[in-house]
Amino acid sequence: MNVYSLKDVRNVAVLGHSGCGKTTVCEAVLYLNGVIKRFGKVESGNTVSDYDAEEIRRKVSINTSVIPVEADGKKINFLDTPGFFDFVGEVKEALEVADVALIVVSAKSGVEVGTEKAWELAEEAGVPRMILVNGMDDENADYNRVVEELKEKFGKSIASLHYPYMENGKFAGFINVVKRAGRKFVGDKVEDCSVPADLEDEVEEARLAVCEAVAETDDDLMEKFFEEEEFTEDEIYGGIKAGVLDESVTPVLCSSAVKEIGIYVLLRQILKYIPSTNELKPVIPVVDSDGEGAGEVEVTEDAPFSAFVFKTIADPYIGRLSIFKVRSGVLKRDMTIRNINKGANEKAGHIYIIRGKEQIEVNEVRAGDIAALAKLSNTSTCDTLADPKFGKEYKPIDFPKPYQKKSVSPLAKGDEDKMASAIQKMLEEDKTLLFEVDKETKESVISGIGDTHLDVFVKKLKTKYKLDVVLGEPKIAYKEKIRANVTHRHKYKKQSGGSGQYGDVQIDFSPNFDDPEKPYEFEEKIFGGSVPKQYFPAVEKGIQESVKKGPLAGYPVVGIKAVLTDGSYHAVDSNENAFRTATMMCFKEAFLKAKPTILEPIMDVVVTVPKDYTGDIMGDMNKRRGRVNGMESGHNGKQKILAQAPLSEMSSYATDLRSMTQGRGDFTMELASYEEAPQDVCNKVIEAAKAQ
């Protein structure tokens, strides 16, 4: 593959609802450019993009694939992203390095939830958008309806550059509304034709809408538009490009990727309207190692080399593959570069251009382009690779936090270390997975975006690393406390030949209202030496060990105050162990008399949904024993619902919220406090502990 300069490279993230034809569009691009000899199909599991075993099995994209093609002396890197919501991290990676988001919309289904999500993610990333209405060969395709839905949803930036027409109920061609020129499909060729007479009014209406969008990009054009003067083609094309640059114009095209129709036009329009990386973002902000702002880097080939690693592929056979976008300068083979984040030097041994699973070796790669390096020992996703003198870091990708939690354990005993190693490699690939050992419950817990995400995680462990694991519901980190004051005495006496065991303690137990989250507070108020001072530490140790597992259900105890007030000792049989044991027994007996209860974790929850769903969300929150504390206005007219709810009621919320809102809702959650659980919940927790 040739080496391309900054001005000749375009990076296109392909987004859209699952099943809208993103992968098929990429396959058509490869086929029509002669890169592949056989047009693969998602259903057959033989596309270039979907090469992972799980993608082939499920017949959906799971990972972002880089698909470079060469056209008209330039290079376009398509980034084929998953449409399923659980894999939003892959979309985030693609948008981080994209010059444009190509949102594919089904001509049959129209604007779907995935379309809305794609638009929002591109808008959030500050990436301009193009829209491709795909599947025009379907008998239920309705281009006009789709365009109207797009305008209704996304506003007047929508500019339809094509107007399709049908012959005998089939997609026969389209009209370039700017040129007022028709293009007709004849076999595998495209021929010029006149605009059908019955479509002239519709074409003029579509052209007027394009001119209105273009007028917004320039004051002179706006004045000309209001005076109803005709725009020249050059003015329209210049306005479209300017509008794409400032995100005020969104061109809309049409195609039938499966029939290979409209794909050449798509490539030409991308090269015509999408500016190069340095035109879109002439400078990129960088930060110091502490995350503080430290200036900007000019996007040019003449600057020192720097690149951002936006994706990592960890394969048990080929090792780690770090995929990056060059943001300045040129990377040449065998250069010594520095990982700025890790403070370690790396060697750029072999430089690869990635096409699906294929690796094409090149000698150099320039600013604006995407490439990969293999087996970098210190490099991971979001790292900055650069000239050793560069010294700054690019900001990391803001990945969504995963809240769907499951306990994870190996099926075979003794595979704990193997599981930890395999999961660590998977975490290198997927930054929306989180693995941790819960400090309270000591369980290994894996967190993902949703159930499908975690199911793929399990399947990948099996296929890639030959490891079977079991997922389960994670334990809730309950706590135990007392609600009443109790004075209790316990004498521990044991005689079995020789010196015996003797410890006698009287302790006042009470709730610690001053510091309710502290496990315990201990003091002594002994008068007359009834318990010698040398045994005070043993008594405190008994308290310290007792609070680790409470008498009710074995959960940690918090908020208890213990005061040693009396006791007795034996000159021969008393020792530290005897007093520690006496204290532990005293604690257990007293605790059960002091109105004990279970504390449950309460979460701060922020749910962001369209206004139409607020009633359903608040009603559901009440069913979860939650309480709604207020509402705030969110982005794009959405509402933020501020609530608190018990963690035990939120285990499946990621899936439930998606179901309630058809995928339009998001939420965040973090620990707020611990509160007393209702008696019926306490009973269930205690019974479950007894059953275990």
C-alpha positions in Angstrom: 0.0 0.0 0.0 1.2 3.5 -0.8 2.2 6.1 1.8 -0.2 9.0 1.8 0.3 12.6 2.9 -1.9 14.4 5.4 -4.0 16.2 2.8 -4.8 12.9 1.0 -6.2 10.9 4.0 -9.8 10.8 5.3 -10.9 8.8 8.4 -14.5 7.8 8.3 -16.3 6.2 11.3 -19.3 4.2 10.1 -22.1 4.3 12.7 -25.7 3.4 12.9 -28.4 1.1 14.3 -27.5 -2.6 14.4 -28.5 -4.3 11.1 -28.6 -1.1 9.0 -25.9 -2.3 6.7 -22.7 -0.7 8.0 -20.5 -3.8 7.4 -22.1 -4.4 4.0 -21.2 -0.8 3.0 -17.6 -1.4 3.9 -17.6 -4.7 2.1 -19.0 -3.0 -1.0 -16.3 -0.4 -0.9 -13.6 -3.0 -0.8 -15.2 -5.1 -3.6 -15.8 -2.2 -6.0 -12.2 -1.0 -5.5 -10.9 -4.4 -6.4 -9.4 -5.0 -2.9 -11.4 -8.3 -2.6 -12.5 -10.6 -5.3 -15.6 -12.0 -3.5 -18.3 -9.9 -1.9 -18.7 -11.2 1.6 -22.0 -11.4 3.5 -22.6 -10.9 7.2 -25.0 -13.9 7.2 -22.2 -16.1 5.7 -19.6 -14.9 8.2 -17.0 -14.1 5.5 -16.8 -10.3 5.5 -13.5 -8.5 6.0 -14.8 -6.4 8.9 -16.4 -9.1 11.0 -13.6 -11.7 11.4 -13.7 -12.4 15.1 -15.2 -15.8 16.0 -17.9 -14.2 18.1 -18.9 -11.8 15.3 -19.2 -14.7 12.9 -21.2 -16.7 15.4 -23.6 -13.9 16.3 -23.7 -12.3 12.8 -23.2 -8.8 14.2 -20.2 -6.5 14.6 -18.6 -6.5 18.1 -15.3 -4.8 17.4 -14.3 -1.7 15.4 -12.5 -2.8 12.3 -10.2 -0.5 10.2 -10.9 -0.8 6.5 -8.6 1.3 4.3 -9.3 1.8 0.6 -7.4 3.8 -2.1 -9.5 6.0 -4.4 -8.7 8.7 -6.9 -5.1 8.9 -5.5 -6.3 9.3 -2.0 -6.9 7.0 1.0 -10.0 6.6 3.1 -9.8 4.7 6.3 -13.3 3.4 7.1 -13.8 2.4 10.8 -16.7 -0.1 10.8 -18.2 0.1 14.3 -20.8 -2.1 16.2 -24.4 -0.9 16.2 -25.3 -2.8 19.3 -25.4 -0.5 22.4 -23.3 -2.8 24.6 -20.2 -2.1 22.5 -20.4 1.7 22.7 -16.7 1.8 23.8 -15.7 0.6 20.3 -17.7 3.5 18.8 -16.0 5.9 21.1 -12.6 4.7 19.9 -13.5 5.2 16.3 -14.9 8.7 16.8 -11.7 9.7 18.6 -9.7 9.5 15.4 -12.5 10.1 12.8 -12.7 13.1 10.5 -16.4 12.4 9.8 -19.2 10.1 11.1 -21.0 8.3 8.3 -24.3 7.4 9.8 -26.0 4.6 7.9 -29.8 4.6 8.0 -32.1 1.8 6.8 -34.3 3.0 3.9 -36.9 0.6 5.2 -36.7 1.2 9.0 -35.8 4.8 9.0 -34.5 6.7 12.0 -34.0 4.2 14.8 -32.6 4.4 18.3 -29.2 3.5 17.1 -29.4 6.4 14.6 -30.1 8.8 17.4 -27.3 7.3 19.5 -24.9 7.6 16.6 -25.8 11.3 16.1 -25.4 12.1 19.8 -22.0 10.3 20.0 -20.7 12.1 17.0 -22.0 15.4 18.3 -20.4 14.8 21.7 -17.1 14.0 20.0 -17.3 17.1 17.8 -17.2 15.1 14.6 -19.2 16.3 11.5 -21.7 13.9 10.0 -22.8 12.5 6.7 -25.8 10.2 6.3 -26.2 7.3 3.9 -29.7 6.0 3.4 -28.9 2.4 2.6 -31.1 -0.5 1.3 -32.9 1.4 -1.4 -33.4 -2.0 -3.2 -35.8 -3.1 -0.5 -39.4 -3.2 -1.7 -40.5 -1.3 1.4 -37.8 1.4 1.1 -39.1 5.0 1.4 -36.4 7.6 1.0 -38.7 10.6 1.3 -40.1 9.3 4.6 -36.6 8.7 6.0 -35.4 12.2 5.0 -38.4 13.8 6.7 -37.7 11.7 9.8 -34.1 12.9 9.8 -35.2 16.6 9.5 -37.7 16.2 12.2 -35.2 14.6 14.5 -32.0 16.5 13.7 -33.2 19.8 12.3 -32.5 21.9 9.2 -28.9 20.9 8.8 -30.1 17.8 6.9 -29.4 18.4 3.2 -30.4 15.6 0.8 -28.0 15.7 -2.1 -29.7 12.8 -3.9 -33.3 12.1 -4.9 -33.8 8.5 -5.9 -36.3 7.3 -8.4 -37.9 3.9 -9.1 -38.8 2.0 -12.3 -41.2 -0.9 -12.1 -41.0 -0.8 -8.4 -37.2 -1.1 -8.3 -34.4 1.4 -7.4 -33.4 2.6 -10.8 -31.2 5.6 -10.2 -30.9 9.0 -8.5 -30.8 12.6 -9.3 -28.0 14.9 -8.2 -30.2 17.7 -6.9 -27.4 20.3 -7.1 -26.6 19.6 -10.8 -30.2 18.6 -11.6 -28.7 15.7 -13.4 -29.9 12.0 -13.3 -27.8 8.9 -12.9 -29.3 5.6 -14.0 -28.1 2.1 -13.1 -27.8 -0.1 -16.2 -26.5 -3.5 -15.2 -23.3 -2.9 -13.4 -22.8 0.5 -15.0 -24.1 4.0 -14.2 -25.2 6.2 -17.1 -26.2 9.9 -17.2 -29.9 10.5 -17.8 -32.4 13.4 -17.7 -34.5 14.1 -14.7 -37.9 12.3 -15.0 -40.6 14.8 -15.7 -42.8 13.6 -12.8 -39.9 14.3 -10.3 -38.9 17.8 -11.3 -41.0 19.5 -8.6 -39.6 17.2 -5.9 -36.1 17.7 -7.1 -36.5 21.5 -7.0 -37.9 21.3 -3.5 -34.9 19.1 -2.4 -32.5 21.6 -4.0 -34.1 24.5 -2.2 -33.6 22.7 1.1 -29.9 22.2 0.3 -29.6 25.9 -0.6 -31.3 26.9 2.6 -28.8 24.8 4.6 -25.9 26.2 2.6 -27.1 29.8 3.2 -26.6 29.3 6.9 -22.8 28.9 6.3 -22.2 32.4 4.9 -23.7 35.9 5.3 -23.4 36.7 1.6 -25.1 33.4 0.7 -27.8 34.1 3.3 -28.5 37.5 1.7 -28.6 36.0 -1.7 -31.0 33.3 -0.6 -33.4 35.8 0.9 -33.3 37.8 -2.3 -34.2 34.5 -4.1 -31.2 34.6 -6.3 -29.9 31.4 -7.8 -26.8 29.8 -6.3 -24.1 28.6 -8.6 -23.0 25.0 -8.3 -19.6 26.1 -6.9 -21.3 28.2 -4.3 -23.4 25.2 -3.2 -20.5 22.8 -3.1 -18.3 25.3 -1.3 -21.2 25.9 1.2 -21.7 22.2 1.8 -18.0 21.7 2.5 -17.9 24.7 4.9 -21.1 23.5 6.5 -19.7 20.0 7.1 -16.6 21.7 8.6 -18.6 23.6 11.2 -21.3 20.9 11.5 -24.1 23.1 10.2 -24.7 20.9 7.1 -25.3 17.2 7.1 -25.2 15.8 3.5 -27.6 12.8 2.9 -26.9 10.3 0.1 -28.6 7.0 -0.9 -27.3 3.6 -1.8 -28.0 -0.1 -2.0 -24.7 -1.6 -0.7 -25.8 -5.2 -1.3 -26.4 -4.3 -5.0 -23.1 -2.3 -5.0 -25.2 0.8 -6.1 -24.2 4.3 -5.0 -20.9 3.3 -3.4 -18.6 4.9 -5.9 -20.6 8.1 -5.5 -20.2 7.8 -1.7 -16.4 7.7 -2.1 -16.3 10.7 -4.3 -18.6 12.7 -2.1 -16.4 11.9 1.0 -13.3 13.1 -0.9 -15.3 16.2 -2.2 -16.9 17.4 1.1 -14.9 16.0 4.0 -11.9 18.1 4.8 -8.6 16.5 5.9 -7.7 16.1 9.5 -5.7 19.3 9.7 -8.5 21.3 8.1 -11.0 19.9 10.6 -8.7 20.2 13.6 -5.6 22.3 12.9 -4.4 21.9 16.5 -5.1 19.2 19.1 -4.9 19.9 22.9 -2.3 18.1 25.0 -1.9 17.8 28.8 0.8 17.3 31.3 1.3 14.0 33.0 -0.9 15.2 35.8 -3.8 15.9 33.4 -3.5 19.7 33.5 -3.8 21.6 30.2 -0.4 22.2 28.6 -1.1 23.7 25.2 -1.7 22.4 21.7 0.0 20.4 19.0 -0.2 21.5 15.3 -1.4 18.8 13.0 1.3 18.8 10.4 3.9 16.4 8.9 6.7 18.9 9.6 6.3 18.7 13.4 8.0 16.0 15.6 6.2 12.6 15.6 3.3 12.0 17.9 0.5 9.5 17.8 -2.5 8.5 19.9 -3.2 4.8 20.6 -7.0 4.5 20.3 -7.4 0.7 20.2 -5.6 -2.4 21.3 -6.0 -6.0 20.0 -4.7 -8.6 22.4 -4.4 -12.0 20.7 -3.0 -15.1 22.4 -1.1 -16.0 19.2 0.0 -12.8 17.6 0.4 -10.8 20.8 -0.6 -7.2 21.4 -1.4 -5.0 18.4 -1.5 -1.2 19.2 -3.6 0.7 16.6 -2.9 4.4 16.5 -3.5 7.6 14.6 -0.5 9.8 13.7 -1.3 13.3 14.9 1.9 15.0 13.9 5.1 14.2 12.0 6.1 11.0 10.4 6.8 7.5 11.9 9.5 5.5 10.1 10.4 1.9 10.5 12.9 1.1 13.3 12.5 4.6 14.9 12.9 4.8 18.7 9.8 6.4 20.1 8.7 7.1 23.7 5.5 6.1 25.5 4.9 9.5 27.2 2.3 8.1 29.6 4.5 5.2 30.8 7.9 7.0 30.5 9.4 4.1 28.6 11.0 3.9 25.2 9.6 1.6 22.5 11.0 0.6 19.1 8.8 0.9 16.0 10.0 -2.4 14.4 7.4 -3.2 11.9 4.7 -0.7 10.9 1.4 -2.2 9.7 -1.7 -0.9 7.9 -4.6 -2.9 9.2 -7.4 -4.1 7.0 -9.7 -6.3 9.1 -7.4 -9.0 10.3 -4.9 -8.5 7.5 -1.7 -6.7 8.3 0.1 -4.9 5.5 3.6 -3.8 6.3 4.8 -0.3 5.3 8.0 1.6 5.9 6.4 4.8 7.2 3.2 6.4 8.1 2.4 10.2 8.1 0.2 12.6 10.1 -3.5 12.0 9.6 -3.2 8.2 8.9 -4.0 5.1 10.9 -1.5 2.3 11.5 -0.4 -0.3 14.0 2.6 -1.5 15.8 3.0 -5.1 17.2 4.3 -6.3 20.6 4.8 -2.9 22.3 5.5 -4.1 25.8 4.6 -0.9 27.7 1.8 0.5 25.5 -2.0 0.3 26.0 -5.1 2.1 24.8 -5.1 5.9 25.2 -1.3 6.1 25.5 0.7 8.8 23.6 3.6 7.5 21.4 5.9 10.3 20.3 9.4 11.6 19.6 11.4 11.3 22.9 11.5 15.2 23.1 7.7 15.6 22.7 6.9 15.4 26.4 3.1 15.9 26.4 0.1 13.6 26.4 -3.1 13.5 24.4 -6.3 13.4 26.5 -7.6 9.9 27.0 -11.0 8.7 25.6 -13.9 9.2 28.0 -15.3 5.7 28.1 -18.7 5.0 29.7 -18.5 3.4 33.1 -19.9 -0.1 33.2 -22.6 -0.9 35.8 -23.8 -4.4 34.9 -21.9 -6.4 37.5 -21.5 -10.2 37.8 -19.3 -12.3 40.0 -16.9 -14.4 38.0 -15.1 -17.6 38.9 -13.3 -20.3 36.9 -15.2 -23.5 36.3 -12.2 -25.6 37.2 -10.6 -25.4 40.6 -7.0 -24.0 40.5 -7.6 -21.9 37.4 -7.8 -18.6 39.4 -4.4 -17.4 38.2 -5.1 -18.4 34.6 -8.4 -16.5 34.8 -6.8 -13.4 36.1 -4.2 -13.4 33.4 -6.7 -13.9 30.6 -9.0 -11.2 31.9 -6.1 -8.8 32.1 -5.5 -9.3 28.4 -9.2 -8.7 27.7 -9.1 -5.5 29.7 -6.3 -4.3 27.4 -8.7 -4.7 24.5 -11.9 -3.4 26.0 -11.8 -0.3 28.2 -15.5 -0.7 29.0 -14.9 -3.9 31.0 -13.9 -3.5 34.6 -12.5 -6.3 36.8 -12.0 -6.0 40.5 -12.0 -7.9 43.7 -14.6 -6.5 46.0 -12.9 -5.4 49.3 -16.0 -6.1 51.3 -17.2 -9.5 49.9 -13.8 -10.7 48.6 -15.5 -11.8 45.3 -14.1 -11.4 41.9 -16.5 -9.1 40.0 -16.6 -8.3 36.3 -18.6 -5.2 35.1 -19.8 -4.5 31.6 -22.2 -2.3 29.7 -24.9 -4.9 29.5 -25.8 -8.6 29.5 -24.7 -9.2 25.9 -21.4 -7.5 26.6 -20.7 -9.9 29.5 -21.9 -12.9 27.5 -19.4 -12.0 24.8 -16.7 -11.7 27.5 -17.4 -15.2 28.6 -17.4 -16.6 25.1 -14.1 -14.9 24.3 -12.5 -16.3 27.4 -13.4 -19.8 26.1 -12.5 -19.4 22.4 -9.4 -17.2 22.8 -7.9 -18.5 26.1 -9.6 -22.0 26.5 -11.0 -20.9 29.9 -14.5 -21.7 31.2 -15.9 -19.3 33.8 -19.2 -19.0 35.7 -21.0 -15.7 36.2 -23.3 -15.1 39.1 -25.1 -12.4 41.0 -22.5 -10.5 43.1 -22.9 -10.4 46.8 -24.2 -7.1 48.3 -21.8 -5.6 50.8 -24.3 -5.3 53.7 -23.3 -4.2 57.1 -24.6 -4.8 60.6 -25.2 -2.5 63.5 -27.0 -2.2 66.9 -29.8 0.3 67.8 -29.9 0.0 71.6 -27.6 0.1 74.6 -26.7 -3.2 76.3 -24.5 -4.1 79.2 -23.4 -7.7 79.1 -21.0 -9.9 81.1 -19.4 -13.1 80.0 -17.0 -15.4 81.9 -14.9 -17.7 79.9 -13.5 -20.6 82.0 -11.9 -23.7 80.8 -10.0 -26.3 82.8 -8.3 -29.4 81.2 -5.3 -30.4 83.3 -2.5 -28.0 84.1 -3.1 -24.3 83.7 -6.5 -23.4 82.5 -8.2 -20.5 80.7 -10.0 -17.7 82.6 -11.3 -14.4 81.3 -14.2 -12.4 82.7 -15.4 -9.2 81.1 -18.3 -6.8 81.5 -18.8 -4.4 78.5 -21.2 -1.6 77.8 -22.2 -1.7 74.1 -24.0 1.3 72.5 -24.5 2.8 69.0 -21.7 5.2 68.0 -23.7 8.2 66.9 -20.5 10.4 66.6 -18.9 8.2 63.9 -21.5 5.7 62.6 -19.3 4.5 59.7 -16.3 3.5 62.0 -16.3 -0.2 62.8 -15.8 0.2 66.5 -14.6 2.5 69.2 -13.1 1.0 72.4 -12.3 2.4 75.8 -11.9 1.1 79.3 -13.3 2.4 82.6 -11.9 -0.1 85.1 -11.7 0.7 88.7 -9.8 -1.2 91.4 -7.9 -3.4 89.0 -10.7 -5.9 88.4 -9.1 -6.4 85.0 -5.3 -5.9 84.9 -4.0 -3.3 82.3 -2.0 -6.0 80.4 -5.3 -7.6 79.3 -6.8 -4.4 77.8 -5.2 -4.9 74.4 -6.6 -8.5 74.3 -10.1 -7.2 75.0 -9.8 -4.7 72.2 -8.5 -7.4 69.9 -11.5 -9.5 70.7 -13.7 -6.5 69.7 -11.6 -6.0 66.5 -12.1 -9.6 65.4 -15.8 -9.6 66.3 -16.7 -6.7 64.1 -15.3 -8.4 61.0 -18.3 -10.8 60.9 -21.4 -9.8 62.7 -23.6 -12.3 64.5 -26.7 -11.7 62.4 -25.6 -12.7 58.9 -21.8 -12.6 59.0 -21.4 -9.0 57.5 -19.0 -6.4 59.0 -20.3 -4.5 62.0 -20.1 -0.7 62.0 -21.0 2.1 64.4 -20.5 0.3 67.7 -19.0 1.7 70.9 -17.6 -0.8 73.5 -16.6 0.3 77.0 -15.0 -2.3 79.3 -16.4 -1.5 82.8 -15.7 -4.6 84.9 -14.5 -8.2 85.1 -12.2 -10.5 87.0 -9.1 -12.5 86.5 -7.3 -15.5 87.9 -3.7 -15.2 88.9 -2.7 -18.5 87.2 -5.3 -19.2 84.5 -5.8 -15.8 83.0 -4.0 -14.9 79.8 -4.5 -12.7 76.7 -6.1 -15.5 74.7 -8.7 -16.1 77.5 -9.7 -12.4 77.6 -9.8 -12.2 73.8 -12.2 -15.3 73.7 -14.3 -13.9 76.6 -14.7 -10.6 74.8 -15.8 -12.3 71.5 -18.4 -14.4 73.3 -19.6 -11.3 75.2 -19.9 -9.3 71.9 -21.9 -12.0 70.2 -24.4 -12.4 73.0 -24.8 -8.7 73.6 -25.1 -7.8 69.9 -28.2 -10.0 69.5 -29.9 -8.3 72.5 -29.1 -4.7 71.3 -31.8 -4.5 68.6 -29.5 -5.5 65.8 -30.3 -4.7 62.1 -28.9 -4.9 58.6 -27.5 -1.8 56.8 -27.8 -1.8 53.0 -25.8 0.3 50.5 -27.8 3.2 49.0 -26.8 4.5 45.6 -27.0 8.0 44.1 -28.5 7.4 40.7 -28.7 9.9 37.8 -30.9 8.7 34.9 -30.9 10.6 31.7 -33.8 10.0 29.4 -36.0 11.8 26.8 -38.9 13.7 28.5 -41.5 11.2 27.3 -40.0 8.5 29.6 -39.7 10.4 32.9 -43.0 9.1 34.3 -42.1 5.5 33.6 -38.6 6.0 35.1 -39.9 7.6 38.3 -42.6 4.9 38.7 -40.0 2.2 38.3 -37.7 3.8 40.7 -40.5 3.8 43.4 -40.9 0.0 42.8 -37.2 -0.4 43.5 -37.7 1.2 47.0 -36.0 4.3 45.5 -36.8 7.9 46.1 -36.7 10.6 43.4 -35.0 13.7 44.7 -35.4 16.0 41.8 -35.0 16.6 38.1 -32.6 18.7 35.9 -32.5 19.6 32.2 -30.0 17.6 30.3 -28.4 17.8 26.8 -30.6 17.6 23.6 -33.8 18.3 25.5 -33.4 15.2 27.8 -34.2 15.1 31.5 -31.9 14.1 34.3 -33.7 12.3 37.1 -31.8 12.4 40.4 -32.7 9.5 42.7 -31.4 7.2 45.4 -32.1 3.5 45.5 -30.8 0.4 47.3 -28.0 -1.4 45.5 -29.8 -4.7 45.8 -32.6 -3.3 43.6 -30.3 -2.1 40.9 -28.5 -5.2 39.8 -30.3 -5.5 36.5 -30.9 -1.8 35.9 -28.7 -1.4 32.9 -30.8 -4.0 31.0 -34.1 -2.8 32.5 -33.5 0.9 31.6 -32.7 -0.1 28.0 -35.9 -2.0 27.8 -38.0 0.8 29.3 -36.6 3.4 26.9 -35.8 1.3 23.8 -32.1 2.1 24.4 -32.5 5.9 24.7 -31.8 6.0 28.5 -28.4 6.2 30.3 -27.5 6.3 33.9 -24.7 6.7 36.4 -24.5 5.3 39.9 -22.2 5.6 42.9 -22.4 4.8 46.6 -24.1 7.5 48.6 -24.5 6.0 52.1 -25.7 3.0 54.2 -29.2 2.9 55.6 -31.2 0.5 57.7 -32.9 -2.1 55.6 -36.6 -2.8 56.1 -37.4 -5.8 58.3 -38.5 -8.0 55.4 -35.2 -7.3 53.6 -33.3 -8.0 56.8 -35.1 -11.3 57.2 -34.2 -12.3 53.6 -30.5 -11.4 54.1 -30.3 -13.4 57.3 -32.1 -16.4 55.8 -29.8 -16.3 52.8 -26.7 -16.2 55.1 -28.1 -19.2 57.1 -28.7 -21.1 53.9 -25.1 -20.6 52.8 
